[in-house]
Amino acid sequence: MSYTTRPGDPIWTDLFTTDTDAAIAFYGELFGWTADIAPEHGNYITFRKDGKAVAGGMANDGSGGPNQWTIYLAGDAEKTAQAVTAHGGMIAVPPMAVGDLGKFAVFGDNGGVGIGVWESGTMTGFEQRGTVGDGHWADHVGAPSWFELHTRNYDEALKFYREVFGWQDPFTIADTPEFRYTTIHSTTPMLGGVMDSTNFLPPGIPGYWTVYFGVEDVDASVRKVAELGGSVVVAPDDTPYGRLAAVTDPTGVRFSLGGNKS
C-alpha cells in the first residue's frame, strides 16, 4: 500500500546496541535483513529487506543510555524540540544534522517515555513499511508494521502528541477500564497507537514505545528468537488484530512480532 507521510507519523526506527556484530547476525537470521555500514556517519548501520531500507542501527559505547529500539516521528526537529519543552517533555539529544540526510533529536515525552523526531533531507525514512490496518501481517514480512506507545500517562500522552507532533485525527478504538486504546489516525493506514498500560507496566517503568515487525509465522519466529539467544516476553496469542508476541534480542532489547492469526 502506498502512503504519504504526515506530521507525527512514524518515519524511522533504529537500534542502539552494545554489540553491532551480534545485532547484524541476529536480525539477519530472524528477518532476512542485510546490513550496510556507513563509516562517514560513525559506522551507522542501515538494515535492508529485499534491498529496501527498513531500520537503522548504531553502537552503544555505554555512555548514552540502555540498548533499545528508538522510534522517530516525522517533524521539524527544531520546532518539535521547542514544543517538547513547552509541553512538559525533555530533550535527551538536541537537534542534530546528519550531513544532507536530515536532522534528528531524541526526547522524553511528558510521561518520561523516549521518542525521536526525524526531519527528512535526502533520507526520507522507511523504504519499506507494513500498513496492517487490513490485518494481513504476512504481506509485510521483515518490515516494521506497527508502532505502539505503552504509557501510564494515557490522556496526557494523547494531548502531548497532538500538540507536539501534530497528530490530527487520533481514533479511540476502546475506552473501558480494561482496555483503552487510540490509534494515530482514524483511517488506514493507522500506523500505530497508544495503549493505557497503567495496570500492566512493572513498577518503576513509565512506559515505552515498541515496534512490531511483520512475520509469516509468529510461533516459528518466536522459536527462532530463542534459538538465536533472545527471549520471550509475551508468548504468541491470537488477538482481534492478528497473532502477536513480544520478545527481546540477545542484548535484552524488546520488540514485537505480528502475524496472521493461527
C-alpha positions, 0 to 999 in steps of 0.5 A: 500500500502506498502512503504519504507521510504526515506530521507525527507519523512514524518515519524511522526506527533504529537500534542502539546496541552494545554489540553491532556484530551480534545485532547484524547476525541476529536480525539477519537470521530472524528477518532476512535483513542485510546490513550496510555500514556507513563509516562517514556517519560513525559506522551507522548501520542501515538494515535492508529487506529485499534491498529496501531500507527498513531500520537503522542501527548504531553502537552503544559505547555505554555512555548514552543510555540502555540498548533499545529500539528508538522510534522517530516521528516525522517533524521539524526537529527544531520546532518539535524540540521547542514544543517538547519543552513547552509541553512538559517533555525533555530533550535527551539529544538536541537537534542534530544534522546528519550531513544532507540526510536530515536532522534528528533529536531524541526526547522524553515525552511528558510521561518520561517515555523516549521518542525521536523526531526525524526531519527528512533531507535526502533520507526520507525514512522507511523504504519499506513499511507494513500498513496492517490496518487490513490485518494481513501481517504476512504481506509485510514480512521483515518490515516494521508494521506497527508502532505502539506507545505503552504509557501510564500517562494515557490522556496526557500522552494523547494531548502531548502528541497532538500538540507536539507532533501534530497528530490530527485525527487520533481514533479511540478504538476502546475506552473501558477500564480494561482496555483503552486504546487510540490509534494515530489516525482514524483511517488506514493506514493507522500506523500505530497507537497508544495503549493505557498500560497503567495496570500492566507496566512493572513498577518503576517503568513509565512506559515505552514505545515498541515496534512490531515487525511483520512475520509469516509465522509468529510461533516459528519466529518466536522459536527462532528468537530463542534459538538465536539467544533472545527471549520471550516476553509475551508468548504468541496469542491470537488477538482481534488484530492478528497473532502477536508476541513480544520478545527481546534480542540477545542484548535484552532489547524488546520488540514485537512480532505480528502475524496472521492469526493461527 
